[in-house]
Amino acid sequence: MMNKIMDFMTNKFAPKVNKIVKNPWVSAIQDSIMTALPLVFVGSLVTVVSLLKNLFVGLPDFSMISNFSFGMFGLIVSFLIPYYLMEKKGNSGQKLISGATGLVLFMMLLFPTVSAEGNATFILSRFGATGMFLAIISGLFVACVMNFAAKRSFFDEDTPIPDFVVGWFNSLLPITFILIVGWFITVQLNVDFFEVVVWAFSPLAKIVQSYPGFVLSVFIPVFLYTFGISGWVMMPAIYPVYMAGLAANAGAVANGGQAMNIATQETCYAFSSMGGVGTTLALSVMMLLISKSAQLKAIGKAVFIPSIFNINEPLVFGAPIAFNPYLMIPMWINALIVPTISYVVMNMGFVNIPSQSFLLWYMPYPFTSYLATQDFRAVIVCLLIFVITWFIFLPFFKAYDSSLLKHEKIAEEQEAAKAMQASTAQ
């Protein structure tokens, strides 16, 4: 049965998923989010500093930095999606103006209030994570129109008119069309398209924020990762929901309410990413301390330090875990058990639900657990999860270690026999 699953995933499923990942429309969204992530990291640093402010009252308030870093995530993505798509479609000459048009359309669709004097008032929170889905839609729309127009020109290829003038005229019509669409929705129809998008994606958000949805959002990337497929393939669907959930939590806490959305990237970093995707820190410690086979002992020495900083590519592809039934199965079990524990302890109020940005995933545990939740009780849960994942990995690890040990002994015996034959021949 396992061989059939491995064959299907390797020869049929993985090539199809990789084809989707390489699709320019999907990869443009992934690249845009990845490029903008440093803004979120800055917001995470502000979160750490805000904790120090509790100890050192004289520290200044850096919240404005977070508002204009993490708080501008949607705005930046609305620029980057058409920028990257035009680049991937071979229209690099128009990628900048396409990105700028994406910004303009995004801001129009945010439904600003314009006074008689011409002053526009925006809702600041809409520029950030809560506006991610709107940013993706507006960015894709702009890219679609600009890419369509880029294949057509008002001028012949041998025209004597300078290229930059040709570019201006060729961009004029599609940009006009894009902005008329934005104007028609916002001004003529008087529709708050931001609210429409939030409503349209609310079923997806509700699914991911539920217990089964959250567990699946953690499990599926881990499952794909064990077959060598990057879990980032799920980013366009899951990450905007995670970020919007955190933004809603932050807004609720700022207004004296309670954080309610458990499915956030911070929750994953609090517990599920201990040692890396799949909660693999216990396995790397196991390899270092109790391996009997020379191969696993050597791998344990090599992967332990990266695992401490939650980098587990050397472990996943070096042990290996990927395509190795001995270690894939316990990693799948972890990907179901750990998010379940996370959801239960937060849902029952044993640990704070994250309400501030924290994506410094490379910080060692249990510091990450505390900083992501700002709750010392998370440290206790972190240690408990380490113990649980240790016992989940242990029987599978021992079986794998024993199989390698047998192969090593057979190899040693064969080498000894060859050496004996060589000495006898002499």
RODOTI-6466 format. One line per 2 residues: number of its first residue (from 0); their letters; for each residue x, y, z of C-alpha. Coordinates in nm, 3 decimals. Example, Ala and Ser with C-alpha at 12.3 -4.5 7.8 and 13.67 -1.06 7.14 Angstrom:
0	AS	1.230 -0.450 0.780 ~ 1.367 -0.106 0.714
END
This chain:
0	MM	0.000 0.000 0.000 ~ 0.275 0.245 0.099
2	NK	0.466 0.165 -0.221 ~ 0.157 0.251 -0.427
4	IM	0.118 0.583 -0.244 ~ 0.487 0.665 -0.295
6	DF	0.466 0.578 -0.666 ~ 0.151 0.789 -0.715
8	MT	0.293 1.091 -0.531 ~ 0.629 1.072 -0.707
10	NK	0.522 1.002 -1.064 ~ 0.178 1.159 -1.093
12	FA	0.091 1.400 -0.812 ~ 0.425 1.580 -0.761
14	PK	0.477 1.670 -1.130 ~ 0.125 1.819 -1.148
16	VN	0.175 2.023 -0.830 ~ 0.514 2.149 -0.949
18	KI	0.350 2.251 -1.276 ~ 0.096 2.458 -1.080
20	VK	0.373 2.613 -0.870 ~ 0.562 2.717 -1.184
22	NP	0.250 2.873 -1.337 ~ 0.332 3.246 -1.368
24	WV	0.000 3.356 -1.216 ~ 0.052 3.143 -0.905
26	SA	0.425 3.203 -0.872 ~ 0.371 3.580 -0.905
28	IQ	0.152 3.574 -0.593 ~ 0.408 3.360 -0.408
30	DS	0.698 3.582 -0.511 ~ 0.507 3.895 -0.414
32	IM	0.434 3.768 -0.063 ~ 0.792 3.644 -0.020
34	TA	0.935 3.977 -0.136 ~ 0.714 4.173 0.105
36	LP	0.786 3.950 0.406 ~ 1.072 4.170 0.537
38	LV	0.804 4.428 0.617 ~ 0.640 4.169 0.841
40	FV	0.976 4.088 1.001 ~ 1.014 4.457 1.091
42	GS	0.673 4.441 1.256 ~ 0.795 4.133 1.447
44	LV	1.096 4.323 1.577 ~ 0.864 4.597 1.699
46	TV	0.666 4.329 1.885 ~ 0.984 4.217 2.063
48	VS	1.071 4.578 2.152 ~ 0.719 4.633 2.286
50	LL	0.783 4.354 2.537 ~ 1.097 4.533 2.654
52	KN	0.886 4.846 2.700 ~ 0.708 4.662 2.983
54	LF	1.043 4.646 3.164 ~ 1.185 4.980 3.054
56	VG	0.908 5.236 3.075 ~ 1.121 5.508 2.916
58	LP	1.142 5.333 2.578 ~ 0.958 5.520 2.299
60	DF	0.645 5.381 2.135 ~ 0.742 5.215 1.806
62	SM	0.390 5.109 1.706 ~ 0.389 5.355 1.415
64	IS	0.672 5.153 1.258 ~ 0.456 4.843 1.271
66	NF	0.162 5.036 1.121 ~ 0.374 5.133 0.821
68	SF	0.555 4.801 0.775 ~ 0.326 4.508 0.853
70	GM	0.035 4.753 0.821 ~ 0.119 4.824 0.454
72	FG	0.151 4.461 0.342 ~ -0.155 4.462 0.116
74	LI	-0.051 4.789 -0.048 ~ 0.292 4.649 -0.139
76	VS	0.148 4.322 -0.270 ~ -0.091 4.513 -0.498
78	FL	0.219 4.662 -0.665 ~ 0.431 4.347 -0.672
80	IP	0.178 4.105 -0.828 ~ 0.140 4.290 -1.161
82	YY	0.513 4.375 -1.149 ~ 0.617 4.009 -1.126
84	LM	0.351 3.885 -1.367 ~ 0.458 4.123 -1.641
86	EK	0.818 4.014 -1.581 ~ 0.729 3.644 -1.598
88	KG	0.521 3.698 -1.911 ~ 0.816 3.860 -2.089
90	NS	0.686 4.217 -2.069 ~ 0.954 4.360 -1.840
92	GQ	0.937 4.697 -2.012 ~ 0.593 4.756 -1.862
94	KL	0.634 4.594 -1.523 ~ 0.689 4.921 -1.334
96	IS	0.388 5.103 -1.477 ~ 0.180 4.788 -1.424
98	GA	0.284 4.777 -1.058 ~ 0.205 5.147 -1.018
100	TG	-0.137 5.093 -1.175 ~ -0.197 4.806 -0.932
102	LV	-0.129 5.047 -0.644 ~ -0.371 5.306 -0.781
104	LF	-0.652 5.058 -0.844 ~ -0.605 4.904 -0.499
106	MM	-0.637 5.246 -0.334 ~ -0.947 5.331 -0.539
108	LL	-1.114 5.005 -0.434 ~ -1.040 5.073 -0.066
110	FP	-1.343 5.303 -0.083 ~ -1.193 5.622 0.063
112	TV	-1.417 5.900 0.189 ~ -1.356 6.214 -0.020
114	SA	-1.465 6.548 0.123 ~ -1.592 6.847 -0.075
116	EG	-1.248 7.005 -0.032 ~ -1.087 6.703 -0.200
118	NA	-0.941 6.544 0.112 ~ -0.944 6.164 0.101
120	TF	-0.977 5.963 0.423 ~ -0.871 5.599 0.423
122	IL	-0.915 5.329 0.687 ~ -0.554 5.249 0.776
124	SR	-0.614 4.883 0.860 ~ -0.730 4.813 0.505
126	FG	-0.379 4.875 0.370 ~ -0.242 4.579 0.564
128	AT	-0.320 4.211 0.604 ~ -0.698 4.262 0.598
130	GM	-0.660 4.397 0.244 ~ -0.457 4.100 0.117
132	FL	-0.735 3.939 -0.084 ~ -0.829 4.273 -0.238
134	AI	-0.461 4.331 -0.322 ~ -0.439 3.991 -0.491
136	IS	-0.758 4.046 -0.693 ~ -0.668 4.400 -0.803
138	GL	-0.310 4.295 -0.882 ~ -0.422 3.999 -1.094
140	FV	-0.680 4.212 -1.275 ~ -0.425 4.479 -1.362
142	AC	-0.174 4.216 -1.474 ~ -0.437 4.046 -1.692
144	VM	-0.533 4.370 -1.870 ~ -0.175 4.496 -1.906
146	NF	-0.052 4.158 -2.032 ~ -0.334 4.146 -2.288
148	AA	-0.252 4.498 -2.407 ~ 0.123 4.430 -2.419
150	KR	0.067 4.181 -2.701 ~ -0.087 4.455 -2.913
152	SF	0.059 4.787 -3.020 ~ -0.055 5.101 -3.198
154	FD	0.278 5.112 -3.381 ~ 0.471 4.885 -3.616
156	ED	0.795 4.727 -3.496 ~ 1.000 4.942 -3.737
158	TP	0.839 5.270 -3.626 ~ 1.083 5.564 -3.595
160	IP	0.908 5.682 -3.277 ~ 1.128 5.636 -2.964
162	DF	1.055 5.324 -2.757 ~ 0.959 5.517 -2.444
164	VV	0.695 5.713 -2.639 ~ 0.561 5.390 -2.788
166	GW	0.545 5.248 -2.435 ~ 0.349 5.550 -2.313
168	FN	0.085 5.522 -2.584 ~ 0.057 5.144 -2.556
170	SL	-0.001 5.173 -2.179 ~ -0.247 5.462 -2.204
172	LP	-0.553 5.263 -2.315 ~ -0.524 4.967 -2.073
174	IT	-0.451 5.197 -1.776 ~ -0.751 5.412 -1.867
176	FI	-0.971 5.103 -1.887 ~ -0.846 4.975 -1.549
178	LI	-0.907 5.305 -1.372 ~ -1.251 5.346 -1.531
180	VG	-1.344 5.004 -1.390 ~ -1.226 5.116 -1.044
182	WF	-1.410 5.447 -1.077 ~ -1.731 5.276 -1.195
184	IT	-1.734 5.036 -0.898 ~ -1.641 5.291 -0.633
186	VQ	-1.806 5.612 -0.756 ~ -2.089 5.521 -0.991
188	LN	-2.210 5.208 -0.816 ~ -2.100 5.337 -0.472
190	VD	-1.985 4.986 -0.381 ~ -1.732 4.924 -0.106
192	FF	-1.543 4.656 -0.299 ~ -1.320 4.586 0.001
194	EV	-1.626 4.466 0.194 ~ -1.742 4.265 -0.108
196	VV	-1.408 4.081 -0.123 ~ -1.406 4.020 0.253
198	WA	-1.759 3.878 0.227 ~ -1.668 3.661 -0.074
200	FS	-1.368 3.507 0.103 ~ -1.532 3.478 0.445
202	PL	-1.629 3.110 0.388 ~ -1.262 3.025 0.323
204	AK	-1.158 3.221 0.632 ~ -1.420 3.043 0.845
206	IV	-1.300 2.704 0.720 ~ -0.932 2.776 0.793
208	QS	-1.017 2.928 1.133 ~ -1.210 2.616 1.235
210	YP	-1.034 2.329 1.411 ~ -1.036 2.091 1.108
212	GF	-0.938 2.375 0.874 ~ -0.646 2.485 1.090
214	VL	-0.516 2.130 1.128 ~ -0.539 2.074 0.753
216	SV	-0.366 2.407 0.684 ~ -0.070 2.273 0.885
218	FI	-0.091 1.911 0.772 ~ -0.113 1.960 0.394
220	PV	0.214 2.159 0.359 ~ 0.391 1.900 0.579
222	FL	0.247 1.613 0.374 ~ 0.363 1.776 0.051
224	YT	0.704 1.852 0.201 ~ 0.767 1.485 0.275
226	FG	0.740 1.426 -0.099 ~ 0.984 1.706 -0.180
228	IS	0.713 1.961 -0.267 ~ 0.747 2.301 -0.102
230	GW	0.463 2.380 0.135 ~ 0.468 2.736 -0.004
232	VM	0.239 2.607 -0.280 ~ -0.043 2.659 -0.030
234	MP	0.057 3.020 0.040 ~ -0.184 3.200 -0.197
236	AI	-0.482 3.034 -0.029 ~ -0.377 3.005 0.336
238	YP	-0.139 3.292 0.409 ~ -0.387 3.576 0.343
240	VY	-0.631 3.410 0.585 ~ -0.357 3.376 0.848
242	MA	-0.258 3.742 0.812 ~ -0.616 3.868 0.811
244	GL	-0.682 3.663 1.125 ~ -0.388 3.821 1.303
246	AA	-0.492 4.170 1.193 ~ -0.843 4.107 1.330
248	NA	-0.692 3.984 1.657 ~ -0.472 4.293 1.686
250	GA	-0.769 4.521 1.619 ~ -0.987 4.343 1.874
252	VA	-0.722 4.361 2.148 ~ -0.649 4.728 2.071
254	NG	-1.018 4.802 2.120 ~ -1.036 4.618 2.451
256	GQ	-1.173 4.294 2.308 ~ -1.028 3.943 2.282
258	AM	-0.833 3.772 2.007 ~ -1.047 3.498 1.852
260	NI	-0.862 3.376 1.542 ~ -0.631 3.087 1.629
262	AT	-0.526 3.010 1.271 ~ -0.235 3.251 1.225
264	QE	0.126 3.208 1.120 ~ 0.222 3.312 1.472
266	TC	0.034 3.014 1.616 ~ 0.228 2.786 1.383
268	YA	0.556 2.947 1.486 ~ 0.461 2.920 1.853
270	FS	0.451 2.540 1.845 ~ 0.431 2.360 1.507
272	SM	0.759 2.488 1.363 ~ 0.979 2.360 1.645
274	GG	1.287 2.245 1.456 ~ 1.119 2.339 1.129
276	VG	0.811 2.232 0.933 ~ 0.671 1.912 1.081
278	TT	0.801 1.976 1.436 ~ 1.125 1.782 1.383
280	LA	1.347 1.912 1.666 ~ 1.296 1.596 1.874
282	LS	1.412 1.382 1.581 ~ 1.734 1.578 1.533
284	VM	1.812 1.549 1.907 ~ 1.733 1.178 1.888
286	ML	1.977 1.129 1.600 ~ 2.249 1.312 1.787
288	LI	2.208 1.135 2.121 ~ 2.080 0.780 2.074
290	SK	2.164 0.676 1.716 ~ 2.347 0.344 1.691
292	SA	2.406 0.353 1.316 ~ 2.705 0.555 1.198
294	QL	2.496 0.718 0.925 ~ 2.231 0.864 1.155
296	KA	2.490 0.963 1.414 ~ 2.679 1.162 1.149
298	IG	2.356 1.319 1.019 ~ 2.257 1.409 1.376
300	KA	2.581 1.601 1.423 ~ 2.527 1.785 1.095
302	VF	2.160 1.880 1.138 ~ 2.138 1.956 1.511
304	IP	2.250 2.321 1.497 ~ 2.028 2.411 1.198
306	SI	1.736 2.239 1.375 ~ 1.790 2.454 1.684
308	FN	1.725 2.754 1.457 ~ 1.426 2.578 1.295
310	IN	1.597 2.505 0.964 ~ 1.518 2.145 0.878
312	EP	1.597 2.113 0.507 ~ 1.923 1.928 0.593
314	LV	1.722 1.688 0.811 ~ 1.432 1.640 0.569
316	FG	1.655 1.571 0.270 ~ 1.963 1.440 0.455
318	AP	1.827 1.181 0.697 ~ 1.618 1.164 0.482
320	IA	1.260 1.215 0.591 ~ 1.140 1.285 0.236
322	FN	1.042 0.964 0.055 ~ 1.133 0.761 0.365
324	PY	0.827 0.575 0.508 ~ 1.010 0.521 0.840
326	LM	1.015 0.895 0.912 ~ 0.740 1.034 0.688
328	IP	0.462 0.872 0.890 ~ 0.561 1.018 1.231
330	MW	0.604 1.359 1.067 ~ 0.245 1.328 0.936
332	IN	0.127 1.232 1.285 ~ 0.303 1.538 1.430
334	AL	0.132 1.756 1.172 ~ -0.204 1.639 1.308
336	IV	-0.126 1.619 1.680 ~ 0.070 1.944 1.731
338	PT	-0.183 2.182 1.568 ~ -0.455 1.998 1.761
340	IS	-0.274 2.070 2.088 ~ -0.218 2.431 1.979
342	YV	-0.585 2.479 1.895 ~ -0.709 2.318 2.217
344	VM	-0.484 2.513 2.456 ~ -0.569 2.843 2.288
346	NM	-0.939 2.770 2.247 ~ -0.965 2.681 2.617
348	GF	-0.773 2.991 2.723 ~ -0.466 2.809 2.857
350	VN	-0.241 3.010 2.621 ~ -0.297 3.353 2.468
352	IP	-0.407 3.365 2.106 ~ -0.147 3.570 1.911
354	SQ	-0.244 3.931 1.855 ~ 0.085 4.084 1.739
356	SF	0.307 4.009 1.444 ~ 0.593 3.770 1.514
358	LL	0.760 3.594 1.222 ~ 1.115 3.558 1.356
360	WY	1.089 3.184 1.292 ~ 1.465 3.128 1.327
362	MP	1.469 3.205 1.701 ~ 1.525 2.893 1.916
364	YP	1.244 2.738 2.116 ~ 1.099 2.790 2.372
366	FT	1.177 3.163 2.328 ~ 0.974 3.163 2.006
368	SY	0.673 3.014 2.185 ~ 0.674 3.296 2.440
370	LA	0.741 3.577 2.191 ~ 0.472 3.460 1.947
372	TQ	0.205 3.445 2.218 ~ 0.347 3.681 2.483
374	DF	0.244 3.417 2.735 ~ 0.486 3.226 2.962
376	RA	0.244 2.934 2.971 ~ 0.332 2.873 2.606
378	VI	0.679 2.763 2.723 ~ 0.521 2.479 2.924
380	VC	0.314 2.372 2.621 ~ 0.627 2.390 2.404
382	LL	0.815 2.152 2.636 ~ 0.513 1.921 2.646
384	IF	0.500 1.914 2.265 ~ 0.871 1.832 2.251
386	VI	0.813 1.530 2.477 ~ 0.508 1.417 2.277
388	TW	0.686 1.445 1.942 ~ 0.984 1.258 2.092
390	FI	0.763 0.959 2.172 ~ 0.591 0.982 1.833
392	FL	0.923 0.966 1.649 ~ 1.089 0.713 1.882
394	PF	0.949 0.376 1.757 ~ 0.984 0.475 1.392
396	FK	1.334 0.610 1.454 ~ 1.444 0.290 1.630
398	AY	1.314 0.078 1.342 ~ 1.498 0.295 1.088
400	DS	1.813 0.304 1.299 ~ 1.810 -0.077 1.332
402	SL	1.765 -0.124 0.958 ~ 2.060 0.103 0.884
404	LK	2.269 -0.073 1.150 ~ 2.201 -0.409 0.985
406	HE	2.306 -0.273 0.645 ~ 2.621 -0.123 0.798
408	KI	2.713 -0.454 0.962 ~ 2.656 -0.642 0.636
410	AE	2.871 -0.385 0.455 ~ 3.145 -0.425 0.720
412	EQ	3.134 -0.803 0.690 ~ 3.160 -0.779 0.311
414	EA	3.455 -0.540 0.341 ~ 3.623 -0.774 0.589
416	AK	3.567 -1.071 0.357 ~ 3.717 -0.879 0.064
418	AM	4.016 -0.783 0.276 ~ 4.062 -1.147 0.379
420	QA	4.046 -1.264 0.021 ~ 4.298 -1.000 -0.083
422	ST	4.545 -1.100 0.194 ~ 4.503 -1.472 0.107
424	AQ	4.568 -1.402 -0.263 ~ 4.895 -1.229 -0.171
END
